[in-house]
């Protein structure tokens, strides 16, 4: 049985101490159940649009409401199509779609303001 790398520092020198897994490099302690749930959680990240459709890289989406754009006097209008989106699974701020909007340039959108076209 091989032990998982440390989730904190990614060291491969982990060892078992009773029910805990311990990293000698950073002194991080965790259980095997936590490691398994973290691996399962990363694999199950699914980004959905405002109606619940699963989004994929390269999809075309439509904006479902007017969006104010900082630094611009004109908003992105309802019905604007955005082609060839790229999903950001590790986005810290709910802006999980990276795209290029015609007339505005590259920007990030929230999946809650678009629907799959």
C-alpha positions in Angstrom: 0.0 0.0 0.0 1.5 3.3 -1.0 0.7 6.4 1.1 -0.6 9.6 -0.4 1.5 12.7 -0.7 1.0 15.4 1.9 -1.9 17.7 1.0 -0.1 20.7 2.5 3.4 20.5 1.1 3.1 17.6 -1.4 6.0 15.7 0.2 6.2 11.9 -0.5 7.7 11.1 2.9 4.4 10.5 4.7 4.1 7.8 7.3 1.3 6.3 9.4 1.0 6.9 13.1 -2.0 4.9 14.3 -5.1 6.2 12.5 -3.3 9.4 11.3 -1.0 10.1 8.3 1.9 12.4 9.2 4.2 14.5 7.1 7.7 14.8 8.6 8.5 17.8 6.5 5.7 20.2 7.6 4.2 18.3 10.5 0.8 18.2 8.9 -1.5 15.4 10.2 -4.6 14.0 8.5 -6.7 10.9 8.3 -6.9 8.5 5.3 -10.6 9.3 5.0 -9.8 13.0 4.6 -7.3 12.2 1.8 -9.8 10.0 0.0 -12.7 12.5 0.2 -10.3 15.3 -1.1 -9.4 13.2 -4.1 -13.1 12.3 -4.8 -14.0 16.0 -4.4 -11.5 17.2 -7.0 -12.7 14.7 -9.5 -16.4 15.6 -9.1 -16.2 19.4 -9.8 -18.9 20.1 -12.4 -19.7 23.6 -13.5 -23.3 24.2 -14.4 -25.0 27.2 -16.1 -27.9 29.2 -14.7 -30.5 26.5 -15.8 -28.5 23.5 -14.6 -26.8 22.3 -17.9 -23.3 21.0 -17.5 -20.7 23.2 -19.2 -17.6 22.0 -21.0 -14.5 23.8 -22.4 -15.2 25.1 -25.9 -19.0 25.5 -25.4 -21.0 28.5 -26.6 -23.1 30.3 -24.0 -25.6 33.1 -24.0 -25.7 35.9 -21.4 -29.1 35.9 -19.6 -29.1 39.4 -18.1 -27.4 42.8 -18.6 -23.9 42.9 -17.1 -22.2 46.1 -16.1 -18.6 46.2 -17.1 -16.2 48.1 -15.0 -14.5 50.8 -17.1 -17.0 50.7 -19.9 -20.1 52.9 -20.4 -22.0 50.1 -22.2 -23.1 46.9 -20.5 -23.0 43.4 -22.0 -26.6 43.0 -23.3 -29.0 40.1 -22.7 -28.6 37.5 -25.5 -24.9 38.2 -26.2 -23.3 34.9 -27.4 -19.9 34.0 -26.1 -18.1 31.3 -28.1 -15.3 29.0 -27.1 -15.4 29.4 -23.3 -12.7 28.0 -21.0 -13.7 26.7 -17.5 -11.7 27.6 -14.4 -12.2 24.9 -11.8 -10.0 26.5 -9.2 -11.4 30.1 -9.4 -11.3 31.7 -6.0 -14.1 34.2 -6.7 -17.1 32.5 -8.5 -15.9 33.8 -11.9 -15.4 30.3 -13.3 -15.6 31.1 -17.0 -12.7 32.6 -19.0 -13.8 33.9 -22.4 -13.5 36.7 -25.0 -16.6 38.8 -25.5 -16.9 40.5 -28.8 -16.7 44.2 -28.4 -15.3 44.0 -24.8 -12.3 41.7 -25.0 -11.1 39.0 -22.6 -12.9 38.7 -19.3 -14.2 36.3 -16.7 -17.9 35.5 -16.2 -19.9 33.7 -13.5 -21.6 30.5 -14.6 -24.8 31.8 -12.9 -25.3 34.6 -15.5 -25.0 32.4 -18.7 -26.9 29.5 -20.3 -25.7 27.0 -22.7 -26.6 27.9 -26.3 
